[in-house]
Amino acid sequence: METSALHAQPSASTIAIRAHHLNLWYGSFQALFDVNLEIKQGMITSMIGPSGCGKSTILRSVDRINERLGYVRIEGAIEVLGKNIYAQDVELAQLRKQVGMVFQRPNPLPISIFDNVIFGHRVHRNPGETFRKQDEANLVEAALRKVLLWDKVKDKLHSKATQGLSLEEQQKLCIARLLPVKPTVLLMDEPCSALDPKGTAAVEELIWELRGEYSILLVTHNMAQARRASEECIFLLMGRVVEHRETAQMFLSPACQETANYIEGRYG
């Protein structure tokens, strides 16, 4: 496969992720039902819904993590930048350069802060490609500045990342680890669930800083966070997309009664 396969973007397209009639089964249990959605480029889109409604399953489908489970079956298609990521000519390594994933709990590697940030870039370099130490240093500094962490860690870059950083700082570091690879899409699966209110506010501020340069799909159980930290919102219920609208409109005047019931706390 040519390394540019996932850059095959339709002319004048504004869609970063598009799912077509996506169905998914865990063994005999169907988790997603005919999901159709479009995530716009450069925007923050949140996904809300009760536990078990399929939010994280959609994220893991976009990053093709579900394939690790031998009992998962998928029908339909998911496009990233106009390319079906389940096509035979798509390599996982190339997909992971375009799509970065942030998990619920920070998962820094047990190596230095510097090596954490440059880790993915080293893994995804072309065979035989060499990088000067100064080039790596520049990438690390740029990534840490982007996530508003540089001033905090610039004097301890070679300290272990799993020691001395708060959970908020660890989560920012995990986001910084994605950036040197230059992804287009960032998937965030409840990135603030392990953080206190101050840490949550800091990560939400960072998400807004990344808006425009990245297309962000954010899963959250926090209704207030969905309102604060996204421009469009998708409501899922029992594996189906019920509603997808501008966030302000959805929370002010939801089109579906199921959405209103969930936002008002009647279930979930």
Secondary structure as UniProt FT lines:
FT   TURN            3..4
FT   HELIX           5..7
FT   TURN            11..12
FT   STRAND          15..26
FT   TURN            27..28
FT   STRAND          29..40
FT   TURN            41..42
FT   STRAND          44..48
FT   TURN            51..52
FT   HELIX           55..62
FT   TURN            63..64
FT   HELIX           66..68
FT   TURN            70..71
FT   STRAND          72..80
FT   TURN            81..82
FT   STRAND          83..84
FT   TURN            85..86
FT   TURN            88..89
FT   HELIX           92..98
FT   STRAND          99..102
FT   HELIX           113..124
FT   TURN            127..128
FT   HELIX           133..146
FT   TURN            147..148
FT   HELIX           150..153
FT   TURN            154..155
FT   TURN            157..158
FT   TURN            161..162
FT   HELIX           167..178
FT   HELIX           179..181
FT   STRAND          185..189
FT   TURN            191..194
FT   HELIX           197..210
FT   TURN            212..213
FT   STRAND          214..219
FT   HELIX           223..229
FT   STRAND          232..237
FT   TURN            238..239
FT   STRAND          240..246
FT   HELIX           247..252
FT   HELIX           257..263
FT   TURN            264..265
//
